[in-house]
Amino acid sequence: MPEAGTVATSGRTASTADQPVVFARRFRVDRVAAVAAALIVVSVAWRAGLAARGWFSQDEFVIAAQALDARLDADFLLRTFNNHLMPGGLLAAWLMVRSAGFVTWPWVLMLAVAQAAVGIAGYRLLRDLLRPGWGLLVPLCLLLFSPLTLEASSLWLVGLLVLPVQLALVLAVRAQVRYVRTRRRRHLATVALWLVFGLLFDPKALLIAPLLFLLTVFLFTRGAPWRSLVTAVVRYWLAWLVLVLLSAAYLAFYLTRAARALDRPTSVGQVLTFLGDLVGETVVPGLFGGPWRWTNVGDGPPLVDPYAVPTWLSWVVLTLLVVVTVRRRPSAARAWLLLVCYVGLVAAFVATGLGGVFGPMVGTAPRFVADVVPVAAICVGVAMFGIRDADEEAGSTRPVPVVPRLVGPVAVGRVATIAVLVTTGVGTVWSTVRFGDNWSTKHGREYLATTQTELAAVPPGAVFLDTIVPDRVVAGYFWPDNLQSHFFRPAQRRPVFVEVAERPLTFDEHGRIRPVRVEGTRILPGQVPDCGHLVESGRTVRIPLETRLEKWPYVVEFGYVSSGDATATMRLGEATREITLSSGLNQLYFPLAGAGDVIEVTLGTPDAAVCTRLITVGRVVPAS
């Protein structure tokens, strides 16, 4: 009995002695998770501050006006916006515009929540996929802080396109990893769910399906390329069937949607320039904290404009990283091939929209490669630290060097690694700060702020003629969504727009309220003394213009003297406008969308006569 008691006591002692070890292990893992959580919080808070410095940009004004003008129905949700089929994004925009309008913080909060979701999902994926340890934080930092995703976390329309696709990509990859490891169909159902979720926000989520196939081939099979391909196809055929069916169904529906014709590359040189910009100027520098310098493009997010020397150094460092990691572990080569293949998929997808007004800048716009960042984080993590459940030594036939020979190279390698990480971190901070400086310049915000101040002081009964806002606020190719009547829909104070007015007002390029004048083509002088052109009831008078006008939505300034109140019809080509005239000396302003070299005026009131020397057809400008 004493011996039994002794044994029991010894068992309790041993169990108690094991507890600190178990606790220490758990605490070590928790420290990595705690640092990861801190990094996510810092990233979200920092980028929320950057987003708050900016504001709406060109596309946002357009989609905000459309959301206020549309009912929440299938016609609105299933329309394409700039060839993006994005019912999920349009739903979010419709709800946000109607609840928040131009107020900044709700939009910033929406972007912050989405970014936090991507960060948390990314860490959980890296924890499941990679070997445990502090090394997880390296690819996590790439995912959280890469300057290539600054546009997606600052501009809400880009965020609605990119962040849900990033989240869907990360979570679909995580589910695919679990399906490959366990063959449980519930993980396959999760893969399908996240693919559908991504497709609700942008057609680029179609790339998730080939990414999952390539990831399975490269990271979860062994042997020669053909053997790996066959193994992946045969072993996981059900996954590929599900992904192909979902992608094909979506693509078939997408092709039924009305969309503008895709711009095509016009030459081989254009394609090569695009690829050079996309890979050489954007992706590779972005992996190491670039671009370090940005090109300001007005209210829109800046484009990358990296310095030449750091760009070449980033290529050198990438090459060395590939060589070193490939020599260390077999999975590294496959990881880098996966990244190359996905960048190729992205380039092919984006290249279908080359040419036109956006052609020269597509390759330097980070939004088009933002989804490369989570894939790069996965591939860098696998290449540097290995897959959690892989036997990295099984495929290696290289002899292991003796310890004394490792000491020098290992020390040099660690110093070089630290130097690269520190340099990348400094470059990331610099690129982010410079992006914020560019992003804080917002002509649209200044224009709207001025108009709101002016409208608060405008006298009752003031009316405005509808015209376009300055190009730097909303570009002309967005017409008619660049009209002031569209732009001011979400604003707190809105002008009263009318079709016909005697003393209308308008805004100058800075947003100040000014009287209206029309700048354009005048009529030729009339031959009636002290009258000019005489219009009497019962007949139509043709008044020639100085030059012929092509069809366009013009505004007419009509100065006249009338013998009494009357109605008149004014015609320019096929366009007509019925107007009401007042007795005496007056002037009217009204729109007339027509073409021709003659203005026809017909009085509809008996025993009335009108004289005019002033008819100008053109565009509304503020009077000085």
ABEGO torsion letter per residue (X at the ends): XAAAAAAAAAAAAAAAAAAAAAAAAAAAAAAAAAAAAAAAAAAAAAAAAAAAABBBBAAAAAAAAAAAABBBBAAAAABBBGGBBBAAAAAAAAAAAAAAEABAAAAAAAAAAAAAAAAAAAAAAAAAABBBEAAAAAAAAAAAABAAAAAAAABAAAAAAAAAAAAAAAAAAAAAAAAAAAGBAAAAAAAAAAAAAAAAABAAAAAAAAAAAAAAAAAABBEBAAAAAAAAAAAAAAAAAAAAAAAAAAAAAAAABBBBBBBBBABAAAAAAAAAAAAAAAAAAAAAGOAGBBBBAEABBBBBBBBAAAAAAAAAAAAAAAAAAAAABAAAAAAAAAAAAAAAAAAAAAAAABEEAAAAAAAABAAAAAAAAAAAAAAAAAAAAEBAABBAAAABABBBBBAAAAAAAAAAAAAAAAAAAAAAAAAAAAAAAAAAAAAABBAAAAAAAAAAAAAAABBBGBBBBBBBBBAAABBAAAOAAABAAAAAAABABBBBBBABBABBBBBBAAGBBBBBBBBEBBBBBBABBGAEBBBBBGBBBBBBBABBBBBBBBBBBBBBBBABBBBBBBBBEABBBBBBBBBEBBBBBBBBBBBEABBBBBBABBGBBBBBABBBBBBBBBBX
